[in-house]
Amino acid sequence: MKTAAKTRHRYREVSGVRVHYREAGEPGSTAVVLVHGFPSSSYSYRGVLPLIGEHAYVIAPDMPGSGFTEAPADFEYTFERLSQVLEALLAELGVEKYVLYVTDYGTPTGYLMAMRDPSRVLGLMLQNGNTHEAGLTAEWEAVKRYWADPSVENKAALADWMNFDGTRDQYTGGLPAVLQERHPTESWHLDWDRLSRPGMIDAQWRLFVDYQHHVARFDEIVAYHKEWQPPCLVFWGRHDPYFDIAEVLAYHQDLDRVDIHIYDGGHHLLETHSTEVAEQIITFLGDL
């Protein structure tokens, strides 16, 4: 493997929002777009950016409401709107075609982009995100009841996760103690520092409610997979309490070309396996 590239930390005003993003590598080479999930930011990609940057032009934005991107009070917090901001950023950076890496909330954002213009997507990389019913664990039943009937009673039945303890559990939930010790504690402290800003819990709640529309698009996503057959690389932390490992096999049923790697990790796999994942991404890029 080559010597790691240097990561750059930049801002761009796009679509009415001041977006913070990290990038590595040379513009003009194959573009790789890394879309983070909840409750994290581009910080979650700090380990892979310099490694992939020796082989590609890598871009990892903080989505509105997360990290160091501006969070306007009047912003429409939907995944459709997030995808539009990301597309505007890519246009500003001169990126027309790209390889897409998505995880968690990054999955609906990225798939909206991919399905809007499939010809732009050179390849898909998915890590602990969901596009099939098979991957939704039993914990989602209460969520589905709330989406169908957002009553006070159904809301009260939801797990309480939009607080510091819930933020930490996004990283360590479901992990045996030996793996919990491998997670750097600053990750969830940084997340909570940004999420506890005024208005941010409400913004994330609106995205949580909007996630039901992503679930409703699962059949459309499967149809997209089967028609367009994007080269696909799947990474999975097997201790994920939110998305079941059955999701992995669902990709096998959709796609002619899919490379799957399952690790002894959790929902935020890159916190513990960034080097292993980066090596597989570099191989994947070389095969496109």
C-alpha positions in Angstrom: 0.0 0.0 0.0 1.2 3.5 -0.8 2.0 6.2 1.8 -1.2 7.7 3.1 -2.4 11.0 1.4 -3.1 14.1 3.5 -6.7 14.9 4.4 -7.9 18.4 3.7 -10.7 20.1 5.7 -12.8 22.6 3.7 -16.0 24.5 3.4 -18.3 25.3 0.4 -21.5 27.3 0.2 -23.9 25.2 -1.7 -27.7 25.1 -2.1 -27.9 27.8 0.6 -25.9 25.8 3.2 -22.3 26.2 4.3 -21.0 22.6 4.0 -18.0 21.3 5.8 -16.3 18.4 4.1 -13.1 16.4 4.2 -11.2 15.3 1.1 -8.1 13.5 0.1 -6.5 12.6 -3.2 -6.3 14.5 -6.5 -9.4 16.0 -8.1 -9.8 14.5 -11.6 -9.1 10.9 -10.5 -11.9 8.4 -9.7 -14.2 10.1 -7.2 -15.3 8.2 -4.0 -18.1 9.8 -2.0 -18.4 8.8 1.6 -21.9 9.5 3.2 -22.1 9.2 7.0 -25.0 8.1 9.1 -26.5 9.0 12.5 -25.2 10.3 14.9 -21.9 10.7 13.3 -20.2 13.0 10.7 -17.3 12.9 8.2 -15.2 12.3 11.3 -16.2 8.7 11.1 -14.2 8.4 7.8 -11.0 9.9 9.2 -9.2 6.5 9.2 -10.0 5.6 5.5 -9.7 9.0 3.8 -5.9 9.2 3.7 -5.5 5.6 2.6 -8.1 5.7 -0.2 -6.8 9.2 -1.1 -3.6 7.6 -2.6 -5.8 5.9 -5.2 -8.8 8.2 -5.7 -10.3 11.6 -5.0 -12.3 11.0 -1.8 -15.0 13.4 -0.5 -16.6 13.0 2.9 -19.1 15.8 3.7 -20.9 16.6 7.0 -24.5 16.5 6.1 -26.7 19.4 7.3 -27.5 19.0 11.0 -24.3 17.0 11.6 -20.7 17.7 12.2 -19.5 21.2 11.3 -21.9 21.9 8.4 -24.2 24.8 9.0 -27.6 23.8 10.3 -30.2 26.5 9.3 -33.3 26.6 11.4 -35.5 26.7 8.3 -33.8 23.8 6.5 -36.1 21.0 5.4 -34.6 18.0 7.2 -35.5 15.2 4.8 -33.3 12.7 3.0 -34.4 14.1 -0.3 -33.1 17.5 0.7 -29.9 16.1 2.1 -29.3 14.3 -1.3 -29.8 17.6 -3.1 -27.3 19.4 -1.0 -24.8 16.6 -1.6 -25.4 16.7 -5.3 -24.8 20.5 -5.3 -21.5 20.0 -3.5 -20.4 17.4 -6.0 -21.3 19.8 -8.8 -19.3 22.6 -7.2 -16.3 20.2 -7.0 -16.7 19.2 -10.6 -17.6 15.5 -9.9 -19.9 13.9 -12.5 -19.4 10.2 -11.8 -18.5 8.6 -8.5 -18.3 5.5 -6.4 -20.7 5.8 -3.5 -20.1 4.6 0.1 -23.2 4.7 2.4 -24.0 3.6 5.9 -27.0 4.1 8.3 -28.7 7.4 7.4 -26.3 7.8 4.6 -28.1 5.0 2.9 -31.4 6.8 2.0 -29.4 9.9 1.1 -27.1 8.0 -1.3 -29.7 5.8 -2.8 -31.9 8.8 -3.7 -28.9 10.1 -5.7 -28.2 6.7 -7.3 -31.8 6.1 -8.4 -32.2 9.7 -9.6 -29.3 9.2 -12.1 -28.0 5.7 -12.1 -25.5 6.4 -14.9 -23.4 8.6 -12.5 -22.7 5.7 -10.1 -19.6 3.7 -10.9 -20.1 1.4 -8.0 -21.8 1.0 -4.6 -20.3 0.3 -1.2 -22.7 -0.3 1.7 -21.8 -0.7 5.3 -24.4 -1.5 8.0 -27.2 0.3 6.2 -30.5 -1.2 5.1 -32.4 -1.5 1.8 -34.4 -4.7 2.4 -37.0 -5.8 5.0 -34.8 -8.7 5.8 -32.3 -6.4 7.6 -34.8 -4.8 9.9 -34.6 -6.3 13.4 -37.5 -6.9 15.8 -36.7 -3.5 17.4 -38.1 -1.8 14.3 -41.7 -3.1 15.1 -42.3 -0.3 17.6 -40.9 2.2 15.1 -43.3 1.0 12.4 -46.2 1.3 14.7 -45.3 4.9 15.4 -44.9 5.7 11.7 -48.3 4.3 11.0 -49.9 6.1 14.0 -47.7 8.8 15.6 -49.8 8.9 18.8 -48.4 9.9 22.2 -48.7 6.2 23.3 -46.7 4.9 20.3 -44.1 7.6 20.7 -43.7 6.7 24.4 -43.0 3.0 23.3 -40.0 4.0 21.3 -36.5 3.6 22.7 -35.0 6.8 24.1 -31.8 7.2 22.0 -31.5 11.0 21.3 -29.4 11.7 24.3 -25.7 11.1 25.4 -26.3 7.5 26.4 -28.1 6.7 23.2 -25.3 8.4 21.2 -22.7 6.2 22.9 -24.8 3.1 22.4 -24.8 3.7 18.6 -21.2 2.7 18.8 -21.0 0.1 21.6 -24.5 -1.4 21.6 -24.5 -5.1 21.0 -20.7 -5.4 21.3 -18.9 -7.8 23.7 -16.7 -6.0 26.2 -13.5 -6.9 24.3 -14.8 -5.0 21.3 -16.2 -2.1 23.3 -12.6 -1.4 24.5 -11.5 -0.9 20.9 -13.8 2.1 20.4 -12.3 5.5 21.0 -14.6 7.4 23.4 -14.0 10.8 21.7 -16.2 9.7 18.8 -19.5 9.8 20.6 -18.4 12.8 22.7 -17.9 14.7 19.5 -21.2 13.5 18.1 -23.1 14.6 21.2 -21.4 17.9 21.3 -22.7 18.7 17.8 -26.1 17.1 18.3 -26.8 18.9 21.6 -26.7 22.3 19.8 -30.1 24.1 19.8 -32.5 22.6 17.3 -30.4 19.6 16.4 -32.5 17.0 18.2 -35.6 18.2 16.4 -33.7 18.1 13.1 -32.7 14.5 13.7 -36.2 13.6 14.8 -37.5 14.9 11.5 -35.0 12.6 9.7 -36.1 9.7 11.8 -39.7 10.3 10.8 -38.7 10.7 7.2 -36.9 7.3 7.3 -40.2 5.6 6.8 -40.2 6.9 3.2 -36.9 5.1 2.7 -38.4 1.9 4.0 -41.3 2.4 1.6 -38.9 2.5 -1.3 -37.3 -0.9 -0.6 -39.1 -2.5 -3.6 -37.9 0.3 -5.8 -34.3 -0.1 -4.6 -34.4 -3.8 -5.3 -35.7 -3.0 -8.8 -32.8 -0.5 -9.2 -30.3 -3.2 -8.2 -31.7 -5.7 -10.6 -32.0 -3.4 -13.6 -28.7 -1.4 -13.2 -26.5 -4.1 -11.6 -24.0 -1.6 -10.0 -20.8 -3.3 -8.9 -21.3 -3.6 -5.1 -19.1 -4.0 -2.1 -20.8 -4.8 1.2 -19.1 -4.5 4.7 -20.9 -5.6 7.8 -20.2 -5.4 11.5 -21.9 -8.6 12.7 -22.9 -7.3 16.2 -25.1 -4.5 14.8 -28.3 -4.4 17.0 -30.1 -2.2 14.5 -29.7 -3.9 11.1 -29.7 -7.7 10.9 -27.0 -9.6 9.1 -29.7 -11.1 6.9 -29.5 -7.9 5.0 -26.2 -9.1 3.5 -27.8 -12.1 1.8 -30.5 -9.9 0.4 -27.8 -8.1 -1.7 -26.7 -11.5 -2.9 -30.2 -12.1 -4.3 -30.3 -8.8 -6.1 -26.9 -8.4 -7.7 -24.8 -10.4 -10.2 -21.6 -8.8 -8.8 -21.3 -8.4 -5.1 -18.3 -8.8 -2.8 -19.2 -9.2 0.9 -17.0 -8.9 4.0 -18.3 -9.6 7.5 -16.2 -8.4 10.5 -16.3 -8.9 14.2 -17.5 -5.4 14.8 -20.5 -3.3 15.4 -22.7 -0.7 13.8 -19.8 1.8 13.4 -17.5 -0.6 11.8 -14.9 2.0 10.7 -14.1 2.8 14.3 -12.4 -0.6 14.7 -11.7 -1.8 11.1 -10.8 1.2 9.0 -7.6 -0.3 7.7 -9.2 -3.6 6.6 -12.1 -1.7 4.9 -9.8 0.7 3.2 -7.8 -2.2 1.7 -10.9 -3.8 0.3 -12.1 -0.4 -1.1 -8.7 0.0 -2.9 -9.0 -3.4 -4.4 -12.6 -2.7 -5.5 -11.6 0.5 -7.2 -8.9 -1.2 -9.1 -11.4 -3.7 -10.5 -13.9 -1.2 -11.7 
